[in-house]
Amino acid sequence: MMQVRDGDLDKLGLLYERHKKRLFGFFYNLGNNPSVSEDLVQNVFMRILKYRKSYSGEGSFAAWMFQMARNVNYDYHKKVSKSGISRGVAPEDANAGSEDSLNESLEQQGNTFLVKKALNLLPTDKKEILLLSKYRELKFHEIGEILGCTEGAAKVRVHRALKDLRTIFLQLETR
């Protein structure tokens, strides 16, 4: 990223190839449909190009990139809510698999569905922090950088989000 910041724009393609899947998964798990997720990934890299001079090299590039991704997602949903455009397919609706081979596999699929459903019922800020922590596997200090808080505060937020997710999951499971 330091080379991109200093004017070697060809290196942006390398950054794109390295990080596009992680960003796509982040946006998709936030409830965006695949085509919207692809567009948002492109928007992140457009912003990286636009704001490349603001990258200081302190902290991790992933934290800086995901902070931009959060802003892109926020801007998109703000725009969508103003215009009343439908967001599309939820992630749990996109998975249409049917394996009847073992009861265990069916139970696991059911639990996966319930976890995704519970994740979608969480408030956006808690959903975001769990996606960054558990699905994108960022370190707590990186999450702290993204959220603008200390590492300890990031740990507390992840713990609280997991607690809320567990509560929602158990409620769904008893239904």
C-alpha positions as CSV (number, residue, x, y, z in Angstrom):
1,M,0.0,0.0,0.0
2,M,2.9,2.3,0.7
3,Q,3.9,2.0,-3.0
4,V,0.3,2.8,-4.1
5,R,0.4,5.8,-1.8
6,D,3.6,7.0,-3.3
7,G,2.2,6.8,-6.9
8,D,2.8,3.2,-8.1
9,L,-0.8,2.6,-9.0
10,D,-0.1,-0.7,-10.7
11,K,0.3,-2.2,-7.2
12,L,-3.4,-1.5,-6.5
13,G,-4.3,-4.5,-8.7
14,L,-2.2,-6.7,-6.5
15,L,-3.9,-5.4,-3.4
16,Y,-7.3,-6.0,-5.1
17,E,-6.4,-9.6,-5.9
18,R,-5.3,-10.3,-2.3
19,H,-8.2,-8.7,-0.6
20,K,-11.3,-8.9,-2.9
21,K,-12.6,-12.3,-1.4
22,R,-12.3,-11.1,2.2
23,L,-14.2,-7.9,1.3
24,F,-16.8,-9.7,-0.7
25,G,-17.4,-12.1,2.2
26,F,-17.7,-9.1,4.6
27,F,-20.3,-7.4,2.5
28,Y,-22.2,-10.6,1.7
29,N,-22.4,-11.6,5.3
30,L,-23.7,-8.1,6.2
31,G,-26.8,-9.1,4.1
32,N,-26.0,-7.7,0.7
33,N,-26.7,-9.8,-2.3
34,P,-23.8,-11.0,-4.4
35,S,-24.0,-8.3,-7.1
36,V,-24.3,-5.5,-4.6
37,S,-21.4,-7.1,-2.6
38,E,-19.2,-7.0,-5.8
39,D,-20.1,-3.4,-6.4
40,L,-19.2,-2.5,-2.9
41,V,-15.8,-4.2,-3.2
42,Q,-15.2,-2.1,-6.3
43,N,-16.3,1.0,-4.3
44,V,-13.8,0.2,-1.6
45,F,-10.9,0.1,-4.0
46,M,-12.1,3.3,-5.7
47,R,-11.9,4.9,-2.3
48,I,-8.5,3.4,-1.6
49,L,-7.3,5.0,-4.8
50,K,-8.9,8.3,-4.0
51,Y,-7.7,8.5,-0.4
52,R,-4.4,6.7,-0.8
53,K,-2.5,9.8,0.5
54,S,-4.2,9.4,3.8
55,Y,-2.7,6.0,4.5
56,S,0.1,6.5,7.0
57,G,1.5,3.0,7.2
58,E,0.9,2.8,10.9
59,G,-1.3,0.0,11.9
60,S,-2.4,-2.8,9.6
61,F,-3.6,-2.2,6.1
62,A,-6.5,-4.6,6.7
63,A,-7.8,-2.4,9.5
64,W,-7.6,0.7,7.3
65,M,-9.2,-1.2,4.4
66,F,-12.1,-2.5,6.6
67,Q,-12.7,0.9,8.0
68,M,-13.2,2.1,4.5
69,A,-15.4,-0.9,3.8
70,R,-17.6,-0.1,6.8
71,N,-18.0,3.5,5.5
72,V,-18.8,2.2,2.0
73,N,-21.5,-0.1,3.4
74,Y,-22.9,2.7,5.6
75,D,-23.1,5.1,2.6
76,Y,-24.7,2.4,0.4
77,H,-27.4,1.6,2.9
78,K,-28.0,5.3,3.6
79,K,-28.5,5.8,-0.1
80,V,-30.8,2.7,-0.4
81,S,-33.0,3.8,2.5
82,K,-33.5,7.2,0.9
83,S,-34.4,5.8,-2.5
84,G,-36.4,2.8,-1.2
85,I,-34.5,0.3,-3.3
86,S,-34.7,-3.4,-2.3
87,R,-31.5,-4.9,-0.9
88,G,-32.0,-8.2,-2.5
89,V,-31.5,-11.8,-1.3
90,A,-30.4,-12.5,2.3
91,P,-27.4,-14.8,2.7
92,E,-29.4,-17.6,4.2
93,D,-31.8,-17.6,1.2
94,A,-28.9,-18.0,-1.2
95,N,-27.9,-21.4,0.3
96,A,-30.3,-23.9,-1.1
97,G,-28.6,-27.3,-0.3
98,S,-30.4,-30.5,0.5
99,E,-28.4,-33.4,1.8
100,D,-30.4,-36.3,3.2
101,S,-27.4,-38.7,3.8
102,L,-27.0,-38.3,7.6
103,N,-29.1,-36.8,10.4
104,E,-26.0,-35.2,11.7
105,S,-25.4,-33.3,8.5
106,L,-29.1,-32.1,8.5
107,E,-28.7,-31.0,12.1
108,Q,-25.5,-29.1,11.3
109,Q,-27.2,-27.4,8.3
110,G,-30.1,-26.4,10.6
111,N,-27.7,-24.9,13.1
112,T,-25.8,-23.1,10.4
113,F,-29.1,-21.7,9.1
114,L,-30.1,-20.6,12.7
115,V,-26.8,-19.0,13.3
116,K,-27.1,-17.0,10.0
117,K,-30.7,-16.1,10.9
118,A,-29.6,-15.0,14.4
119,L,-26.7,-13.0,13.0
120,N,-29.1,-11.2,10.7
121,L,-31.4,-10.3,13.7
122,L,-28.5,-8.6,15.5
123,P,-28.2,-4.8,15.3
124,T,-25.8,-3.8,12.5
125,D,-23.0,-2.7,14.7
126,K,-22.9,-6.0,16.6
127,K,-23.2,-8.0,13.3
128,E,-20.3,-6.0,11.9
129,I,-18.0,-6.6,14.8
130,L,-18.7,-10.4,14.8
131,L,-18.1,-10.6,11.1
132,L,-14.8,-8.8,11.5
133,S,-13.8,-10.9,14.5
134,K,-15.1,-14.4,13.7
135,Y,-15.5,-14.6,9.9
136,R,-12.7,-12.2,8.8
137,E,-10.5,-13.3,11.7
138,L,-9.1,-9.9,12.5
139,K,-7.2,-9.4,15.7
140,F,-8.7,-7.3,18.5
141,H,-6.2,-4.5,18.0
142,E,-7.2,-4.3,14.3
143,I,-10.9,-4.2,15.2
144,G,-10.1,-1.5,17.7
145,E,-8.4,0.5,15.0
146,I,-11.4,0.1,12.7
147,L,-13.9,1.1,15.4
148,G,-11.8,3.8,16.8
149,C,-11.5,2.2,20.3
150,T,-8.9,0.4,22.4
151,E,-8.2,-3.3,22.1
152,G,-9.9,-3.9,25.4
153,A,-13.0,-2.1,24.3
154,A,-13.0,-4.2,21.1
155,K,-12.8,-7.4,23.1
156,V,-15.8,-6.3,25.3
157,R,-17.8,-5.4,22.2
158,V,-17.1,-8.8,20.6
159,H,-18.0,-10.6,23.8
160,R,-21.3,-8.6,24.2
161,A,-22.2,-9.3,20.5
162,L,-21.5,-13.0,21.0
163,K,-23.7,-13.0,24.1
164,D,-26.5,-11.4,22.2
165,L,-26.1,-13.8,19.3
166,R,-26.2,-16.7,21.7
167,T,-29.5,-15.4,23.2
168,I,-31.1,-14.9,19.8
169,F,-29.9,-18.3,18.6
170,L,-31.4,-20.1,21.7
171,Q,-34.7,-18.3,21.2
172,L,-34.8,-19.4,17.5
173,E,-33.8,-22.9,18.5
174,T,-36.7,-23.3,20.9
175,R,-39.3,-22.3,18.3
